[in-house]
Amino acid sequence: MMNPKFKLRAVVTAAALALPMTAAMATNGMLMEGYGPISTGMGGASQAIDHGNAAMAQNPATLGMMEDGSSRLDLAIGILGPDVKSSIPAFGMSADSKGTSYIMPAFGYVKRNGAYTYGVGMFAQGGMGTEYDATSFMAGGSAATARSELGVGNLIFPLAYQVNPNLTVGATLKYMWSSLDMMMAATGMQLAGMAQASGVAPTGNLANALPALAGAPWARVAFSDSNDFTGAAKATGFGASLGATYKVNKDVVLGGSYQFKSALSDMKTASSAASMTAPGFVDNGQITVIDFQMPSVLAVGASWQVNPSLLLAADLKYIGWADAMKSFRMRYDSSGMGGSVNFAMQQDWKDQSVLNLGMAWKANEQLTLRAGLNLAGNPVPDTYVNPLFPAIVKDHVTLGFGYKVSPVDELNASVTMAPKVTVTSGQGVEISHGQTNWQFMYSHRF
């Protein structure tokens, strides 16, 4: 019969194996529930409303709703506030994540000149993580911190063109970057199983070391830096989107967009910035995270200006996780003993549908109040969800407001509240995850 302490380590570390996949599991999988406090305050609706320069991160054609000859500068900051707890009821053990606040800055500048609207902006795709004490059961018996932090950002160049008074089309080109910190524990047997699942035979001295490591009570793969905004493993690449809006009449607008799957390079650490350790074994080397991509997103929406004071909006999004998140693969290249080993972890995410519903009520010339719902399912099968960054958050309630400080200056803010969701993973770990997220933005028109 398996020793209870060894069994506990196996349960915990197996659940941690999916860690890199879920490090930005803020709301709708790895995608935010909305970009900018105007959209987010309305449940993330964005396809057919004027919501500032954050439009370049969703439907760029809505930038054409600006007045001709005007320019707009937006400065924003988002704060993700996850509340994650993991437990193993059979052992009476639980641990709370200390990763409770993650900051994401953003800015955008856009100008409209005749039929063309263009500009530049930077928006964070995600930026959260989890950190558990070395003394918690989440460390898997290694007596070292378990943590991860994934960030994906975009430098966006949008262009919108008004074809006629009713139809506007738009496109963006995105320069993207991603970075990852990871400090992951597993049993030696599981580490060897991940290597076998890759289908690539280990090489060099690492091939000779793996049989001995397979019997270790724990083994760790770790790479992390001390920067709050970057990770030890880094990659760059490109993305793009297309969008359109159509004005049915003076009160009703239809919109839609398609964001292409990203084309990011492999994330890599420096040559000796990663480590692989086990009892009596220490080695340094390089980690390469292979073909980690952000998914395609198809979105359609509509808005209705019911009266001068009330605006209603609704979007439907389809996120292509199944194509982007089939498995997680990485390679460790030893700079000490020599050789390499590949690892693979099955993910099998499901495509995700998201319904965004929002309203904005103009209380007076200065103040606008907003509210909305963001309704979605969980794209991650329970079998593969992990306790370090679970993507199990489903529905959201959002509130927001906008206040005109002057004819050219405006403040906007929103709060998103995601009720706690609890699931049990395939390894028997009970995981709960809820969130309270904030966004703030200052806008200047000139």
N, C-alpha and C positions, 0 to 999 in steps of 0.2 A: 504493500500500500504506500502511496506517495506521502512523504513527510509533509505535515501541514505547512511548515514554514516555506519549504520549497514550492509547494503548490500555490501559496500566496504570492510568491515572487513571480511564478509563471503566469498567474492570472493578470497581475498588474502590468508586467512588462509586455505581455502579448497585446494588451490594450494600447500600450504606448507605441507600438510599432507603426501605426498609421499617422503618427504625429505630424510629419512634415506636410501632409496633405491638408491639414485642417488648421493651420496656424493663423489663417485670416478668416476663420469662420465667424464672421461678425453677425450676419443677419441672413440674407438670401444666399446660403452657401458662402463662397468667398467674395461675393459681391455685396456692396452696401445696399441698404434699403432705399437709398436715394442720395443724390448729390446736391449739396447746397440746402440751406434751411427753408427756402421757399418750396421746393419740391418735397423735401422730407416732411415739412409741416403738413403737406397734403397727401400723406401716405406713400410718397415716392412717385406720384403721378408727374409725368414730364413730357409726354409725347406731343401734346397739343396746347401747352400753356407757355407764357413768357415767364421764365423763372431765373433770368439773369445769365451770367456767363457759365454757370454750371451746366447749361444746355450742351456745351461742347462734350461733356462726358456722357450724354444720353442721346438726344435727338438734335443734331447741330442745325437743322433747318429752322428750329424755333428762334434761333438768333436773329433771323430776318424779321422778327416782330418788333425790333428796335425802330425808333424813329430815324428817318433819313438824316444824315449829317451829325448824328450823335455818337458819343463814345461812352464806354462804361468801364470802370475799374472795380473789381470785387476782391476783397481780402477776407479769407474765411479760415476758420479752424473747427475741426471736429474732435470730439472726445468720445471714444468708445469705452463703455463701462460694463464689461462682462462680469457675471457672478456665476462662477463654476464650482461645483462641488462633486467629488467622486467618493464612492464608498463601496465596500464589500460587506454586505450585511451578514454573510455567513461567518465572517471573522470579526464582526463588530468594529470595523475600522473605517475611518473617513478622513478626507483631507480637503481643505479649501485652497483654491488657487489664490496666490498673492498678485496675480496679474489682473488688476481691477481697473486700470486706467491707461489708455493708449491715445496719444495725440496725433492728429493728422492735419497739417496745414495745407492751404490751397490758395491759389490766386488766379485771376483771369482778367485779361484786357481785350475788349472787342470794340470795333468801330464799324459803323455802317456808312457807306458812301454809294449813293444811288441804289442800284439793284444788288450790290455786293455787300456782304458783311464778313469781316475777317478779324483775326486776332491771335492770341496765344494764351495758354493757361496751363497750370499744373494742378493735378488732382491725385490724391492718394486713392488707390484701389482698395487697399486694406492696411491694417497695421495694429494687430493685437497678438496676444500670446498668453501663455500660462507659465507660472513658476511655482514649483512645489519644493518645500524644504527638504534638505538632505536627510532629515530625521523622519520624514513622513513615509508612509507605505508606498507612495508613488515613486520613490527612489529605487524600488525593486531590490532593496538589500545592498545597494552599492555605496551607501552613505555619502552620496553626492547629489547636488541639486538636479532636479529634472525640469527642463524649461525648453521653450521654443518661441521664436518670434519671426513671423513672416511679414514682409512689406512688399507691396506691388504699387508702383507709381507710374504716372503718365505725364509727359510734356506734350500738350495737344496743340495742333495747328488747325483751326476750323475755317471753313469757307462755306457761306450760304449765298445762294443766288435766287432772287425773286424773278421767276419766269414770267409771271403776269400778276395782276392784283390778287388773284386767289391762290396761286401755286408757288411755293418756295421749295427748293431742294438744297441739300447741304451735304458736306462730307468732312471728315477729319483724317489727318495723319497723326499717328501717335508714336513718339519715341518713348519706349517703356523700359523700366528697370525692375528687377526683383532682387530680394536678398533674404537670407534665412540664417537664423541661429538655431541650433538644435543640440540638446544634451539628453540623449535617449538611452534608456537601460533595457536590456533584454536578458533572458537566460542564454547561456552559451548554446544550448540546443536550438533555441529559436533563431539565434544569429546564424547558425549553420543552416537552418531551414530556409532562411531568407536568401542565403547565398545559393542554395540548391535551386530555389524557385526562380532565380534570375536566368537560369539556363546557360550561364557562362562559367566555365571552369576557372577557379582561382589560379594564379600564377606565382612563380617565385617562392620565396621563403614563407609567404603568407599561406600558400597551399599546404605547406608542411605543418604550419601552426594551427590550422583550423581543426583538425581532429582533436587536439588537446583542448582547444577552447570550447568545443562542443559539450564537454563535460563540466564546464564552469558553472557555478551557481548564479553568476551574473556576468554580463559583459556590457560595455558602454561604447557607443559611438558619439563623439562630442565635437562640436565646433561652435564657437561663440566669440563675439567681440564685445567691447564695452560701450559701443555707440547706441544711443536710444533710437536712432533713425536709420541705421543700416545693420546688416548682418554680415557674418564672416564669409558666407557663400553668396556670390553676386553674379548677376546676369543682366544683359541688355537685349533689346530687340525692338520690334515694331508692331503696331496695330493700326486698324483703320475702321471707319464706320461710314454708313450712308444714311440719309434721312430725308423726309419730305413732310410738308404740311399743306393742307388744302382747306381754304376758307369756304365752307358751304354757303354761309350767309354771314351777316354782321355779328351773329351771336354764336354760331357753331363752327368749330374747327376740328378737322381730323388730322391725325399725325401718325407717323410710323418710322422706325429705324431698324437697321441691322448692323450689329457690331461683329466683326469678323473674329474668329479665334486668333489669339495672339501668336506671334512668331518670335519667341524669346530664345536666346541661346541657352546652353546648359549653365546652371549655376555652379560656380567653382570657388573653393577657398584658395588661399595661398598654399604653396607646396608643402608646408609643415604646420598649417594652422589647425588641422584636425587631429584627433587622437582616437585610438581604439585600445581599450583597456579591459582587463579582467584580473582576478586574483593572481598575482605573480607575473602579469604580462602588461607591458606598456609599450606603445608604438605611436609615432607621429607620422602624419602624411597629409594627403590632399583628398578632399571629398568633391565629387562631381555629381550634382543632382541632374538627372538626365531627362530632358524634354518635359519640363514643368511648364504648363501653359494655362492661360485664362480662357474661358469658354466663349463661344459665340452666343449672342443674345438677339432674338427677334422680338420686337415690341410694336404694338399698335395702341392707339388711344384716341380720345375725343374730349373736347371741353365744350361747355355750354354756359354762356353768360346769361343767366336766368333774368337778371335785372342789373342795373348799374352797381348794385352792392353785392350781389351773390354770384360766385363762379363755382361751377361743379366740374370735376375732371375724373376720368377713369382710364386706366391702362391695363393691358394684358401682356405679360412678358413670358417668353419661352427660352429657358437657359439650357444650353447644350452641354450639360455636365458629362453625359455618358461618353461623349467623344474625347473630352479633355481629361477625365479622371478615371481611366480604366485601371491603372496601376501606378505605383510610385517606385521609381528606380534610382539607384545611386551606385557610384563606384568609389571605393577607397583605394588610393595608390600610396603605398608605403614609401616614405622617404628615409626610413631607418633601416628596417630589415630587408626591404625590397619586395617587389611583387604587388599584385592587386587582387581585389575581390569585389564582385558585384553583388548587390542586394536587390530584391524585388518584393513588393508588398501589394497584394491585390486590393483594389478599391471598389470597382464596379458601381460608381455613382449612377443615380438615375437623373434623367432630364427633369427640370423643375419648372412648374408654371407658377407665376406670381400675379396676383390681382392687386392693383393699386387704386384706391378710391380716395378722393379728396375734395375739400370745399374751402373756399376763401370768402370771408365776409368783411366788406369794407365798412367798419364802424363809423368812420368819419374821414375827412381828407388826410389825416395823419396816420391813423391806426387801421391795420388790417389783421383780422384774426383767422387762423387756419386750423383745420383738423382733418384727420384721415385714418385710413386702415391700410395695412400692408399684409395680405393674406397669402401664405405659401406653405408648401409641404416640406418635408425633410428629404433632401436628395441622397443622404448617406444610408445604406442598409445597416440595420442594427448590428449585423455580424461584424462590420468593419469600423464602426464608430469607436473613437478612442476617448479616454477620460481627460486627456490633456487639452485638446481643442475640439470639442464636439460641435458639429454643425447641425444641431438638433433644434435650434430656434425656429419657430414657425411663424406665428402671427404677431403683428405689431399694432399698437395704437399710437398715433402721432398727434402732436399739438405744436402750434407755432404762431408767431406774430411778426408783422413788419411795421416799422414806425419811421415816418419821414421826418427827419430832424430839420431839413430845409428842402427847398425845391430841388436841390441836387445831391443831397446826402440822405442815406437811408440805412437803418439798422434792421436786420432780420435774425431771428433765432428760432430754433425748433428743439423739441425733445421727443425721443422715440422710446416707448416702453414696450419691451418684449416680455410677456409673462413667462415664468419659469416652466420649462418642459423637462420631463424626466424619462429616460429610457434605460434599458438594460442591454449592455453589449453582448456580443456572442461569447465573451469570456466571463460573463457573470458580473461585470462591474456596473453598478448603478450610477448613472451620470445625470446631473441636473444642470441646466444652463438657462439663465435669464439675463436680460440686459436693460440698461438705461443709457441711452446715447444722446449727446448734445451737439448741436451745430450752431455757430455764430458767424455772421457776415456783415461787413461794412461795405457799402456801395457808394461810389461817387460818379455822377454823370457830368459830362462836359462836352 
